[in-house]
């Protein structure tokens, strides 16, 4: 772990993952899935369905990144993943329903503590999003999360998904800062590992009290909430 006071002297930008870190993806999609699955007559657990959906999306985005071919959009990966999970669960569906489910990602709202915590941080640093989402999806999300970020950056500009190092390097160049002048903040271990390996400082928001694996790229800060991040860094 790194001393927060030392980080304060160096950091110019706090850069955030959006899905699952700023906005509550699991709860938001669960609220959508409950009614959708009930209408379909599916008797399974809606929360587990969303977890399955999100894991499938993550796996497919990693496959896309490892192919080193033309970057597939987040929305396309979403359609591919939702369609697969619905088919595996033997839930009848239309393509319009697949598209609608993925579009709900654009309307997710913040975790309760996020607006106040980010407002405190923004008094001292620029606050920026670096997301795997598509540019138009991130633009559509702005009125729903309501956070006045200084910049919102999509990995599409790097032609890869996080945790590819090119995504973090592109974001630092775009903001005209050195890699070690960025504190990258995420609720996802893979994202913290990717950012740290690329040369950024990292903060892991451990809302679910999970152990961080023994990667050589450990987070500089391990905190239970965004409020705790603001307490440490603001």
Secondary structure, 3 states (H helix, E strand, C coil): CCCHHHHHHHCCEEEECCECCCECHHHHHHHHHHHHHHHHCCCCCHHHHHHHHHHHHHHHHHHHHHHCCCCCCHHHHHHHHHHHHHHHCCCCCCHHHHHHHHHHHHHCCECCCHHHHHHHHHCCCEEEEEECCCHHHHHHHHHHHCCCCCEEEEHHHHCCCCCCHHHHHHHHHHHCCCHHHEEEEECCHHHHHHHHHHCCEEEEECCCCCCCCCCCCCCCEEECCHHHHHHHHC
